[in-house]
Amino acid sequence: MTATRILLVIGSNSFSGASFVAQALRQGWQVVGVSRSPEPHHCYLPYRWLDSEQQAKFEFHQLNIRQNAAQIAELVESNRIPFVVNFAALGMVAESWQYPLDYYNTNLLGNVALHEALRKVPCLQKYVHISTPEVYGTTDGMIDESAPLNPSTPYAASRAACDIHLKTFLAEYDFPVVWTRAANVYGPGQQPFRIIPRVILCHRLGQTLDLHGGGGSVRSFIHFDDVASATLKITEEAEPGSCYHISSNRFVSIKQLAELISDRLGKPLGNIARVTAERPGKDHAYSLDSTRCRQQFNWTDQVELEQGIDETIAWVDRWLDSLKTLPLHYQHKA
C-alpha cells in the first residue's frame, strides 16, 4: 500500500479508534488498522458505515502489541507510514482493580515492546499516543497539560507509567511522541457499557441503571467527531514532545447527564435508576483546559451535547435488534 497521506491506527476496533479511522477516511487518508481481535459487528465500526470507495482505503490486520510488535513495526516500514496513532489500551477503570496484572501487561509492557520496535523505523515521523485524563486523579478547577500525574486506580497508574516511559524514549532516542488526553468521548458506535449508550439501552430494554455514588462525579463529554478532528490536526502539525488536552467547555455530573438523556427520550430517569456505592478510586472531577489545542490548531468542538445524544439515540434504535444479540456488559480479555 502506498499513498502520500497514510497513517496506521493501533486499536482500530475500539470505539475511539474506529471513529478516528472513519474521520480519516472521510478526509481522504489511506489507513492501515491494527487490533488484537477480529473486526466486531459493524454496528461498532463507524468506518464500515462509509461508502465503498472510502472503505477501500482501509486495510485491517489482526495483530497484538504484546506479541506482534515487530510485525506492526514492519507494517509501518514496508508501507513507509509516517504517522502512527495508538488507541490500544485496556480501558475500564473499575475492572482494573480485578485484573491489575493484565492492565500493566497491556497498557505498559505491551506498549514498551511496541515503542522499542517503532523507534528503529526510519520513516516514522510522528507517534501520537492517546493517553487519558485519568492519569491526573481528582483535581480542583481547570488543569492544563502541565498538571502533575497522580493516578488513583490500576488503570490510571498503568497509563501514567507508559506516559513516563515515553518521556525517557523522547529524551534518549528523540522518539517522535505526541500525547493527547481527551475528555469523556461518546457518539454512535460506542460500546453499550459506557454511560450514554447504557442509559439509552436501559430505557429501551427496561433494564436498571446503577448510579455509582449517586452520579455526583463531574465530567466533560465530547463527541468523537470533534476529538478526531483535533487528533488529525495534532497528527499532522504537532511537534514531538508536546501534549494536548481535547475537551469541550461544558461540564455535567453523571446524574445530570442521565437526566438529560432521559429527557431526550421523553422518559423519567426514576424509571430505571438506582443509587449504588461509589467505585473504588473514582475521581470526583477533572476539568481539562483545552486552550493550547484550540489556539495552536484553530480547533473548536462543533457538536453540542444534545445533538450528540440524539445521534447516539438514533444509532441505538437503528441497531437495536443487533445489539440485543450482542453482549451489553464489558467482557474482559487478558
Beta strands, then each sheet from edge to edge (+ up, - down):
strand 1: 6-10
strand 2: 30-35
strand 3: 58-62
strand 4: 83-86
strand 5: 126-130
strand 6: 142-143
strand 7: 177-182
strand 8: 184-186
strand 9: 209-212
strand 10: 218-219
strand 11: 221-223
strand 12: 243-246
strand 13: 252-253
strand 14: 273-276
strand 15: 287-288
sheet 1: 3+ 2+ 1+ 4+ 5+ 7+ 12+
sheet 2: 6+ 15+
sheet 3: 8+ 11+
sheet 4: 9+ 14+
sheet 5: 10+ 13-
end
